[in-house]
Amino acid sequence: MQLDPAVLSEKEQYKLMTGCIIPRPIALVTTLGPLGPNAAPFSLFNMAGSAPPIVMFSVGDQGDGSVKDTIQNLRHLPEFVLHICDEAIAERMNVCATNFPTGVNELDEAGFTALRSVKVRPPRIAEAPVQMEGRVLQIVDAGERHHVVLGEIVWFHFRDGIVNDRYHVDIARLNPIGRLSGSNYARIREVFQMERKFLGKKPKQVA
Ligand SMILES: Cc1cc2nc3c(=O)[nH]c(=O)nc-3n(C[C@H](O)[C@H](O)[C@H](O)COP(=O)(O)O)c2cc1C
């Protein structure tokens, strides 16, 4: 089967992409706007660099063409806190995806506890196992209605017991969820190992 995206609707393209680019980690992002704090989940999300730590997440415009609160807020104050979503906060993360009017504080709606951040002004979510404080490097407009946020992480918070003294993250204790297509989600329950081969000396930094 071969498909030319140019002849497909946006919905069809979306279904194809979100059906096979899986599982996608979920960033629950808090920002601060003129009307107060905002929280929203984004699964078009990943790590984008490690020198310094850089993340990316992509925010699409609403169906009516309006810009989502997260982007509006980041244009106002280019700081955020990005939280890794685990199973325990999945339902509350989903509440934050509701299309509340601008100015509604999703943290309150979802029953999250807001804590003061160390380096940035938006609050962080106490219940999230990992909280990364970040500053926007760039917002790149992509296609007709997406805005890709590139941000540098300037402070990490890890719940005690998740990271060991060699900076290894314990997957079982983190217990992250991934988004699949539509309303399907995944847990990480089975892990397997495969060593990568290097010709010559193994480089110090591996990507
Ligand atoms: C698990 C999950 C992942 C989502 N991923 C994205 C995404 O990557 N990009 C996006 O624009 N919206 C995504 N959404 C929808 C937004 O979270 C939703 O539009 C939210 O209301 C935006 O909030 P805001 O207007 O406060 O920024 C996702 C929703 C869920 C439940």
Ligand as a Chemical Component Dictionary entry (heavy atoms), coordinates in Angstrom:
data_LIG
# 
_chem_comp.id                   LIG 
_chem_comp.type                 NON-POLYMER 
_chem_comp.pdbx_formal_charge   0 
_chem_comp.three_letter_code    LIG 
# 
loop_
_chem_comp_atom.comp_id 
_chem_comp_atom.atom_id 
_chem_comp_atom.alt_atom_id 
_chem_comp_atom.type_symbol 
_chem_comp_atom.charge 
_chem_comp_atom.model_Cartn_x 
_chem_comp_atom.model_Cartn_y 
_chem_comp_atom.model_Cartn_z 
_chem_comp_atom.pdbx_ordinal 
LIG C1  C1  C 0 -2.679 12.668 25.632 1  
LIG C2  C2  C 0 -2.935 13.920 24.852 2  
LIG C3  C3  C 0 -1.961 14.389 23.990 3  
LIG C4  C4  C 0 -2.170 15.562 23.266 4  
LIG N1  N1  N 0 -1.194 15.994 22.422 5  
LIG C5  C5  C 0 -1.336 17.171 21.760 6  
LIG C6  C6  C 0 -0.286 17.668 20.946 7  
LIG O1  O1  O 0 0.790  17.080 20.817 8  
LIG N2  N2  N 0 -0.494 18.855 20.312 9  
LIG C7  C7  C 0 -1.645 19.568 20.459 10 
LIG O2  O2  O 0 -1.760 20.649 19.881 11 
LIG N3  N3  N 0 -2.654 19.118 21.242 12 
LIG C8  C8  C 0 -2.522 17.951 21.895 13 
LIG N4  N4  N 0 -3.516 17.496 22.717 14 
LIG C9  C9  C 0 -4.700 18.346 22.909 15 
LIG C10 C10 C 0 -4.414 19.498 23.881 16 
LIG O3  O3  O 0 -3.977 19.007 25.125 17 
LIG C11 C11 C 0 -5.692 20.331 24.075 18 
LIG O4  O4  O 0 -6.012 20.968 22.850 19 
LIG C12 C12 C 0 -5.584 21.370 25.177 20 
LIG O5  O5  O 0 -6.887 21.829 25.484 21 
LIG C13 C13 C 0 -4.757 22.564 24.808 22 
LIG O6  O6  O 0 -4.763 23.403 25.930 23 
LIG P1  P1  P 0 -4.427 24.947 25.919 24 
LIG O7  O7  O 0 -5.401 25.651 24.982 25 
LIG O8  O8  O 0 -4.652 25.295 27.343 26 
LIG O9  O9  O 0 -3.014 25.144 25.477 27 
LIG C14 C14 C 0 -3.377 16.297 23.411 28 
LIG C15 C15 C 0 -4.364 15.808 24.276 29 
LIG C16 C16 C 0 -4.150 14.627 24.994 30 
LIG C17 C17 C 0 -5.209 14.111 25.915 31 
# 
loop_
_chem_comp_bond.comp_id 
_chem_comp_bond.atom_id_1 
_chem_comp_bond.atom_id_2 
_chem_comp_bond.value_order 
_chem_comp_bond.pdbx_ordinal 
LIG C1  C2  SING 1  
LIG C2  C3  SING 2  
LIG C2  C16 DOUB 3  
LIG C3  C4  DOUB 4  
LIG C4  N1  SING 5  
LIG C4  C14 SING 6  
LIG N1  C5  DOUB 7  
LIG C5  C6  SING 8  
LIG C5  C8  SING 9  
LIG C6  O1  DOUB 10 
LIG C6  N2  SING 11 
LIG N2  C7  SING 12 
LIG C7  O2  DOUB 13 
LIG C7  N3  SING 14 
LIG N3  C8  DOUB 15 
LIG C8  N4  SING 16 
LIG N4  C9  SING 17 
LIG N4  C14 SING 18 
LIG C9  C10 SING 19 
LIG C10 O3  SING 20 
LIG C10 C11 SING 21 
LIG C11 O4  SING 22 
LIG C11 C12 SING 23 
LIG C12 O5  SING 24 
LIG C12 C13 SING 25 
LIG C13 O6  SING 26 
LIG O6  P1  SING 27 
LIG P1  O7  DOUB 28 
LIG P1  O8  SING 29 
LIG P1  O9  SING 30 
LIG C14 C15 DOUB 31 
LIG C15 C16 SING 32 
LIG C16 C17 SING 33 
# 
